[in-house]
Amino acid sequence: MPIYDYQCQKCQETFDTLVRGSDTPHCPKCGSIELEKLLSIPAPPVMNASSEPSCPPGGCGGCRFN
């Protein structure tokens, strides 16, 4: 179930929403289904002081965590 970014064509609200199966997303502000799907860039992994990033088995091609 992917999360997509949309912009409403009626009120210009930009939002993201979880899309399940054949569900039709709608604008949370005005309720319209006239939406434009936006290009999303995946967020980088979140790191905190107690966690270290991990590389996939076999390494990731040259980072310091190999």
Kinemage of the C-alpha trace (Angstrom):
@kinemage 1
@onewidth
@group {chain A} dominant
@subgroup {mainchain}
@vectorlist {calphas} color= white
{ca met a 1} P 0.000 0.000 0.000
{ca pro a 2} L 2.004 2.957 -1.231
{ca ile a 3} L 1.827 6.541 -0.051
{ca tyr a 4} L 1.449 9.073 -2.869
{ca asp a 5} L 1.679 12.876 -2.978
{ca tyr a 6} L -1.183 14.712 -4.680
{ca gln a 7} L -2.263 18.254 -5.482
{ca cys a 8} L -5.972 19.046 -5.646
{ca gln a 9} L -6.976 20.722 -8.908
{ca lys a 10} L -9.887 22.574 -7.243
{ca cys a 11} L -8.336 24.104 -4.110
{ca gln a 12} L -4.591 23.555 -4.788
{ca glu a 13} L -4.107 21.693 -1.475
{ca thr a 14} L -0.972 19.482 -1.528
{ca phe a 15} L -1.104 16.318 0.602
{ca asp a 16} L 0.026 12.724 0.808
{ca thr a 17} L -2.190 9.741 1.382
{ca leu a 18} L -2.066 5.974 1.673
{ca val a 19} L -3.717 4.362 -1.356
{ca arg a 20} L -5.269 0.949 -0.772
{ca gly a 21} L -6.129 -1.297 -3.695
{ca ser a 22} L -8.766 0.268 -5.911
{ca asp a 23} L -9.569 3.159 -3.507
{ca thr a 24} L -9.960 6.584 -5.114
{ca pro a 25} L -8.126 9.243 -3.104
{ca his a 26} L -9.845 12.536 -2.337
{ca cys a 27} L -8.708 15.941 -1.103
{ca pro a 28} L -8.851 16.195 2.701
{ca lys a 29} L -9.649 19.931 2.453
{ca cys a 30} L -12.473 20.105 -0.116
{ca gly a 31} L -13.305 16.448 -0.864
{ca ser a 32} L -12.565 16.656 -4.607
{ca ile a 33} L -11.294 13.637 -6.529
{ca glu a 34} L -9.765 15.884 -9.223
{ca leu a 35} L -6.162 15.261 -8.176
{ca glu a 36} L -2.763 15.388 -9.830
{ca lys a 37} L -0.259 12.786 -8.634
{ca leu a 38} L 3.051 14.476 -7.854
{ca leu a 39} L 6.565 13.122 -8.219
{ca ser a 40} L 7.780 12.050 -4.788
{ca ile a 41} L 11.361 11.717 -3.626
{ca pro a 42} L 11.936 9.031 -0.990
{ca ala a 43} L 13.001 10.354 2.382
{ca pro a 44} L 16.526 9.492 3.564
{ca pro a 45} L 16.782 7.053 6.467
{ca val a 46} L 16.382 8.657 9.884
{ca met a 47} L 19.386 8.277 12.148
{ca asn a 48} L 19.667 8.992 15.828
{ca ala a 49} L 22.522 8.728 18.291
{ca ser a 50} L 21.660 5.158 19.272
{ca ser a 51} L 21.480 3.683 15.776
{ca glu a 52} L 23.945 3.090 12.988
{ca pro a 53} L 22.872 2.620 9.380
{ca ser a 54} L 23.271 -0.844 7.978
{ca cys a 55} L 24.338 -1.911 4.531
{ca pro a 56} L 22.746 -4.708 2.536
{ca pro a 57} L 24.530 -8.076 2.567
{ca gly a 58} L 27.713 -7.762 0.501
{ca gly a 59} L 27.997 -4.014 1.136
{ca cys a 60} L 26.572 -1.033 -0.626
{ca gly a 61} L 29.474 0.009 -2.805
{ca gly a 62} L 31.911 2.020 -0.782
{ca cys a 63} L 30.378 3.633 2.270
{ca arg a 64} L 32.180 3.640 5.608
{ca phe a 65} L 29.762 1.056 7.072
{ca asn a 66} L 30.932 -1.899 4.930
